[in-house]
Amino acid sequence: MQGKLISYIILLILVCTNTSFAKNYYVNPVTGNDQYPGTTPSLPFQNLDKLTALQMHPGDSILLSSGAVFYGSLELKNVKGRKGQPIVVSTYHAGAAKAGEKAQIKAQGKLNGVLLENCSFVELENLQVSAEADGMPTANKNEMCCGLLVRTSRVDQYAHIHLRNLHVENVFYEKKGFQRGAKEVKTANGSQNYGWGIRFINTLEGASIEDIKVQDCLVKNVAHTGIKFTGKSAQYSLRNIEVENNKVMETGGPGIQMSGVEHVVVRNNIVDKSGSTDDTRKWGRGSGLWTWGSNDVLIEKNRFVNANGPGDSAGAHIDYNCSNIVLQYNFSANNAGGFCEILGNNYNCAYRYNISVNDGHRVKGEKNAFQEGKIFWLSGYNGKRKRKGPFNSYFYNNTIFVKKAIHAKIAIDKAAEGVLIANNIFCIQGESSAVLGDQYRPEKAVISQVKNVVFRNNMYLKAENWPGEVSIQDESAIYANPKFKNPGGSQISDYLPMNSKQLKNKGIQIQKLPGDTIGLLQGLKLNYDILGNKITGMPDLGAIEIK
C-alpha cells in the first residue's frame, strides 16, 4: 500500500510540473509526412504549416532538419513556455548534412520568415531565414516583410524571447528591380514597404515584453533596419534587453534601432554598411545604431563603420526624448553623418572612451545630401516643437582622427544646456568649421546661450581644429601631435598615441556638470580604456592609456 502511495505521489509531481509531457516535434521536408506523429526523427512532419495547429507545452521543442530548405513561414501564436522550461525552436542533424549546418526557412511570397505573436519563454537558435514577399498584390503602405517578427496583439506581460545563432538574410518586400523614388530617402523613416531583419513590436497600452536577448546572429542584406525594437515610449514597453556579438551588414536602413526601450545593453556587435544602396529596393540611409524615446541604454565595445545616407547616418546617434544613454569603448569609422550626434530633449547622455576615424565626411548638397556630416553635434531638435536641450551631455576621453581630405564640421545648438567636453584628442589634419545643425528647423547663427559649460583640457593637432566661430570654446586647450601608431588604420591599436610626454596623466577628473542632479549612468569612474588597459590615478588624454 505504501509503495502505491509513493508511486501516486511521484506521478502527481510529474503531472504538476508537466515535465513528463515535454515533446520534440521533428520536421523534414524530404522524408517527412504531415500524417506522421512528428515526434521522432524517423517519422517527422513535412511542412511548417503543420506546426501552427500544435498545442505546445512548456519544455516542448520544434526541430527542423539541418541542411534542408523549408518553403513557407513558421508562425507561433499564443505559445508560452515557463521559467526553466522554454519552448525551443532549433535544428537537428539529419541525413548527409554537414556538422553545424542550419535548417533554412525561405518565406518566398510570405510576409514573415518566422512570426512569434503573444509568446513567452520561447528560444530560437541555429536557423537560417530569408523572406522575400515579392510585392504581394494586397500591398498597403503599412505592410512590411520581416525575417523574424516578434509582436503583441493582446494586452499581457510577456517575457523571455531569446534568439541565438540565427542567420537572417535577403529580406525584401518588393520584387527585385523595384526602384524607389529619390524623395523617399528624405522621409523620416521611409514611407513605403520594406523588408526588415529582426523586429520586436509592442505598442499596446499596458502590455510589455521583458528579458529579450539577440545574440551571435548575422543579419545581412535587408531593405531597411537590421535589428529593430519598437516599444511604447511612454511606458518603455520593451525592457531588459541584451544585443550582443551580432554582425549586421549591408542594411538599407540603420543597423540597429530601438525606440521605447529601457534597461538595454548593446555590446560587441559589428555594424557595417548601414544605409546601403547596393539594391534599388533599399532605403539608402541609416546610422549604425540610434535610439529614440528610450532610457538606460549602454552601448559599448561595438564597431560602427561605413554608414551611408544623405541625412543622419552617423556611427551611432542619440535621437530625441532619451535619457541615460552611454556610448563607450566603441570604434566608429568612415560614417558619412559623423561621430557624436545628440538631439533635443535628451538628458544625461555620454560619449566616452570611443575612437572616431574619418567620420562626418558627407558634404551638404553633394550626392543628394541634405545634412552636413559632423564630428560633433548637439541639436535641440525634438520634433515639431520648440528646440529644447540636450541637457547634461558628457563628451570625454574620446580620440578623433580626421584625415586631411575631409573638412571636419561641428554644430552646437543654442538651446543646449549642460555640456562637458574634456580629455579628448582632436587630431584633425585638414580644415574645420562650424555649421548650422540643418535639422528640419535649423539652428540660427546667434550668440551662444549655452549654460553650464565645462570645456577644458582637450588636445588639438592645431588651433584651428576647434573653429573659433563655434559658440563655446576650450578654456585650457593643449596643442600637440599625438603621433598615432598608424593614423588612418582600421584597428583600435592604430590609435595608440606615441607622444607620451604630451598625453600621459594630462587628463582631468570628470565631475558632474553644474546643476546635474542625476549623474552618469554606470557611474562616473571608469577603470579601463578601449584596449582593456587598467586606468590608475589620473586619466590620460584620449581613449587609450599610455604605458
C-alpha positions, 0 to 999 in steps of 0.5 A, a space after each residue: 500500500 505504501 509503495 502505491 502511495 509513493 508511486 501516486 505521489 511521484 506521478 502527481 509531481 510529474 503531472 504538476 510540473 508537466 515535465 513528463 509531457 515535454 515533446 520534440 516535434 521533428 520536421 523534414 521536408 524530404 522524408 517527412 509526412 504531415 500524417 506522421 506523429 512528428 515526434 521522432 526523427 524517423 517519422 517527422 512532419 513535412 511542412 511548417 504549416 503543420 506546426 501552427 495547429 500544435 498545442 505546445 507545452 512548456 519544455 516542448 521543442 520544434 526541430 527542423 532538419 539541418 541542411 534542408 530548405 523549408 518553403 513557407 513561414 513558421 508562425 507561433 501564436 499564443 505559445 508560452 513556455 515557463 521559467 526553466 522550461 522554454 519552448 525551443 525552436 532549433 535544428 537537428 542533424 539529419 541525413 548527409 548534412 554537414 556538422 553545424 549546418 542550419 535548417 533554412 526557412 525561405 518565406 518566398 511570397 510570405 510576409 514573415 520568415 518566422 512570426 512569434 505573436 503573444 509568446 513567452 519563454 520561447 528560444 530560437 537558435 541555429 536557423 537560417 531565414 530569408 523572406 522575400 514577399 515579392 510585392 504581394 498584390 494586397 500591398 498597403 503602405 503599412 505592410 512590411 516583410 520581416 525575417 523574424 517578427 516578434 509582436 503583441 496583439 493582446 494586452 499581457 506581460 510577456 517575457 523571455 524571447 531569446 534568439 541565438 545563432 540565427 542567420 537572417 538574410 535577403 529580406 525584401 518586400 518588393 520584387 527585385 528591380 523595384 526602384 524607389 523614388 529619390 524623395 523617399 530617402 528624405 522621409 523620416 523613416 521611409 514611407 513605403 514597404 520594406 523588408 526588415 531583419 529582426 523586429 520586436 513590436 509592442 505598442 499596446 497600452 499596458 502590455 510589455 515584453 521583458 528579458 529579450 536577448 539577440 545574440 551571435 546572429 548575422 543579419 545581412 542584406 535587408 531593405 531597411 533596419 537590421 535589428 529593430 525594437 519598437 516599444 511604447 515610449 511612454 511606458 518603455 514597453 520593451 525592457 531588459 534587453 541584451 544585443 550582443 556579438 551580432 554582425 549586421 551588414 549591408 542594411 538599407 536602413 540603420 543597423 540597429 534601432 530601438 525606440 521605447 526601450 529601457 534597461 538595454 545593453 548593446 555590446 560587441 556587435 559589428 555594424 557595417 554598411 548601414 544605409 546601403 544602396 547596393 539594391 534599388 529596393 533599399 532605403 539608402 540611409 541609416 546610422 549604425 545604431 540610434 535610439 529614440 524615446 528610450 532610457 538606460 541604454 549602454 552601448 559599448 565595445 561595438 564597431 560602427 563603420 561605413 554608414 551611408 545616407 544623405 541625412 543622419 547616418 552617423 556611427 551611432 546617434 542619440 535621437 530625441 526624448 532619451 535619457 541615460 544613454 552611454 556610448 563607450 569603448 566603441 570604434 566608429 569609422 568612415 560614417 558619412 553623418 559623423 561621430 557624436 550626434 545628440 538631439 533635443 530633449 535628451 538628458 544625461 547622455 555620454 560619449 566616452 572612451 570611443 575612437 572616431 576615424 574619418 567620420 562626418 565626411 558627407 558634404 551638404 548638397 553633394 550626392 543628394 545630401 541634405 545634412 552636413 556630416 559632423 564630428 560633433 553635434 548637439 541639436 535641440 531638435 525634438 520634433 515639431 516643437 520648440 528646440 529644447 536641450 540636450 541637457 547634461 551631455 558628457 563628451 570625454 576621453 574620446 580620440 578623433 582622427 580626421 584625415 586631411 581630405 575631409 573638412 571636419 564640421 561641428 554644430 552646437 545648438 543654442 538651446 543646449 544646456 549642460 555640456 562637458 567636453 574634456 580629455 579628448 584628442 582632436 587630431 584633425 589634419 585638414 580644415 574645420 568649421 562650424 555649421 548650422 545643425 540643418 535639422 528640419 528647423 535649423 539652428 540660427 547663427 546667434 550668440 551662444 546661450 549655452 549654460 553650464 559649460 565645462 570645456 577644458 583640457 582637450 588636445 588639438 593637432 592645431 588651433 584651428 581644429 576647434 573653429 573659433 566661430 563655434 559658440 563655446 570654446 576650450 578654456 585650457 586647450 593643449 596643442 600637440 601631435 599625438 603621433 598615432 601608431 598608424 593614423 588612418 588604420 582600421 584597428 583600435 591599436 592604430 590609435 595608440 598615441 606615441 607622444 607620451 610626454 604630451 598625453 600621459 596623466 594630462 587628463 582631468 577628473 570628470 565631475 558632474 556638470 553644474 546643476 546635474 542632479 542625476 549623474 552618469 549612468 554606470 557611474 562616473 569612474 571608469 577603470 579601463 580604456 578601449 584596449 582593456 588597459 587598467 586606468 590608475 590615478 589620473 586619466 590620460 588624454 584620449 581613449 587609450 592609456 599610455 604605458 
